[in-house]
Amino acid sequence: SVAEPLKVMISGAPASGKGTQCELIVQKFGLVHISTGDLLRAEVSSGTDIGKRAKEFMNSGSLVPDEIVIAMVAGRLSREDAKERGWLLDGFPRSFAQAQSLEKLNVKPDIFLLLEVPDEILIERCVGRRLDPVTGKIYHIKNYPPESDEIKERLVQRPDDTEEKVKARLQIYKENSEAIISAYSDVMVKIDANRPKEAVFEETQTLLSQILLKRMIKTDKA
Ligand code: AP5
């Protein structure tokens, strides 16, 4: 018999390393990565109606209206691949209303990973972040530089990654985090994410493997 697929939420301040950990988690566990930031950036770059509505909010570092993001996530979670392979929800819920919407849909994670990093480090991580538009991979000019000159030349910076906008994003995160954390306190695990990404991943993968292992033992007994 096959155990139920994993349902994982990952949260933390801007640049706490959510996207970076998600790359590693997806490689190892094959979950469907649902990043509201990535989905919204894709809508903006293809110039859809959602993208047009979301763009100004994102560029100024504020939250996109709940109804837009909730509809996007509900649609993505209901697809067959997410049900079959399990999911990794990154950047959602980000407000009390978003957490409530998931409760209404009866969506609960097995685990809520909370990445913790001191504020001053977050700013430096954002300002140094670069993205590869070809592979989608996340780099950092100092911490994780690109592997070749060819990649280096095509890297891009996010419009919301200036020091000023990072500070605004961090402020919004702090205003909302309490309400979200309290909704998931029963499955929350805090992780010290101010360590190299491999060390952080070592801890996250152990946590996820433990859940799967327990589930397999249960399924075998049943
Ligand atoms: P989103 O894309 O979700 O941005 P964010 O939460 O601010 O998170 P980031 O993508 O900035 O950081 P991350 O934690 O993924 O870090 P990363 O791994 O890249 O959202 C963007 C915008 O979209 C929002 O402002 C809002 O407008 C809108 N939006 C999204 N979701 C929404 C929602 N639910 N509701 C409403 N609006 C929404 O790492 C950062 C850098 O650090 C990289 O350079 C990386 O290489 C480096 N790094 C990573 N890990 C380490 C490490 N362990 N050590 C050293 N460096 C590291």
Boltz pocket constraint, residues with backbone or C-beta under 6 A from the ligand:
constraints:
  - pocket:
      binder: B
      contacts: [[A, 12], [A, 13], [A, 14], [A, 15], [A, 16], [A, 17], [A, 18], [A, 19], [A, 20], [A, 21], [A, 36], [A, 37], [A, 38], [A, 40], [A, 54], [A, 57], [A, 58], [A, 59], [A, 61], [A, 62], [A, 63], [A, 64], [A, 65], [A, 66], [A, 69], [A, 90], [A, 91], [A, 92], [A, 93], [A, 94], [A, 95], [A, 98], [A, 125], [A, 126], [A, 128], [A, 129], [A, 130], [A, 138], [A, 139], [A, 140], [A, 141], [A, 143], [A, 144], [A, 160], [A, 169], [A, 193], [A, 194], [A, 195], [A, 196], [A, 197], [A, 198], [A, 200]]
      max_distance: 6.0
